[in-house]
Amino acid sequence: MSTADNSLPFSINLNNKVAVVTGGAGVLGAAMCRALAACGAKVVIIGRDLAKAETLATEIRNAGGVAQGLSCNVLDRTALENAAAHIATTFGPCDILINGAGGNHPKGITGQEYFDAETTGPDADSTSFFDLDMEGFKFVFDLNLMGTLLPSQVFAKQMLGRPGCSIINISSMSAFRPLTKVAAYSGAKAAVSNFTQWLAIHLGQSGVRVNAIAPGFFVTEQNRDLMLQQDGQYTPRAQKVLAQTPMRRFGEADELVGAMLWLAESKASSFVTGSIIAVDGGFSAYAGV
């Protein structure tokens, strides 16, 4: 795939680099995979749904890039180690790891923003903090935090002693300030940001840089029903989000690409590690007045 792809905000040379993207078949991950391939990287798309990952890989190959989809549970160390060995044999050792796997769970969400003893109950619309299901809560923490930690442990071993390697985690606006309702997700993403900084320090003298991107609000498969009504109009929650976003709109998936490419390019961001880069239309800067 040509590095002169006009859809890119700018082009970098990733020829012969191997990029592994967990959760790469999702809306945001797919945009990053396409951009990495457009810059010459050999892209491995890891997801639970092999058909979906391979569909994206086929799209990239048809456009002239190099890509492969792999089915792998990011919470299964053995599966990750097998995937890493396969990738090293097929393409070479990992140079760029993007930990994009993550998400939420209905049982880790309260039904209302504020506790109200009169409306608390067992159904989803009235679930309070006191009713939160611990299995659902744990699922969210495992998927987001352990799903970042385990791939980092496995693939960072291939990076040690090799210049230009980079780990890019995906944090969230809720890591800066917790969002109402999503207690588990907010706590888990705050942990991802903290882990990013911890690992950046730990690997600081190894040559491996570790940073995170904190997306603002993008409409994805996971949050579409929370943000859009069936007729396409914004939900009340979406309206609140946009009121707190100075640019007054949701982000587009391609708008994450510039920050990702900058962090992936060792020459451009060679002294950047332990940073959490907000791509949020000003949401994290706005105090509401």
VENZI-V535125 format. One record per backbone hydrogen bond with DSSP energy under -0.5 kcal/mol. NH is the residue of the N-H (numbers start at 1). CO is the residue of the C=O. Records with the same first field share a line. If there is no record, write none. Layout:
BEGIN
NH=CO  CO
END
This chain:
BEGIN
5=2
8=5
14=12  39
16=40
17=14
19=17  42
20=96
21=44
22=20  98
23=46
24=21  46
26=23
30=26
31=27
32=28
33=29
34=30
35=31
36=32
37=33
38=34
39=35
40=37
41=36
42=17
43=41  66
44=19
45=43  68
46=21  44
47=70
50=48
53=49
54=50
55=51
56=52
57=53
58=54
59=55
60=56
61=57
62=58
63=59
64=61
65=60
66=41
67=65
68=43
70=45
72=47  70
74=72
76=73
77=75
80=76
81=77
82=78
83=79
84=80
85=81
86=82
87=83
88=84
89=85
90=86
91=87
92=87
95=18
96=18
97=166
98=20  96
99=97  168
100=22  98
108=105
109=106
110=181
111=127
112=127
119=116
120=116
121=126
126=123
127=123  124
131=128
132=128  129
133=107
137=133
138=134
139=135
140=136
141=137
142=138
143=139
144=140
145=141
146=141
147=142
148=145
149=145
150=146
152=148
153=149
154=150
155=151
156=152
157=153
158=155
159=156
160=156
161=206
162=159
163=161
165=162
166=95
167=209
168=97
169=167  211
170=99
171=169  213
173=215
175=172
176=173
177=173
182=180
183=181
184=108
186=182
187=183
188=184
189=185
190=186
191=187
192=188
193=189
194=190
195=191
196=192
197=193
198=194
199=195
200=196
201=197
202=198
203=199
204=201
206=203
207=203
208=203
209=165  207
211=167
212=275
213=169
214=277
215=213
216=279
218=216
219=251
220=218
224=220
226=223
227=223
228=224
229=233
232=229
235=227
239=235
240=236
241=237
242=238
243=239
244=240  241
245=242
246=244
247=281
248=245
251=217
255=252
256=253
257=254
260=256
261=257
262=258
263=259
264=260
265=261
266=264
269=265
270=267
272=269
273=271
274=210
277=212  275
278=276
279=214
283=280
285=282
286=282  283
END
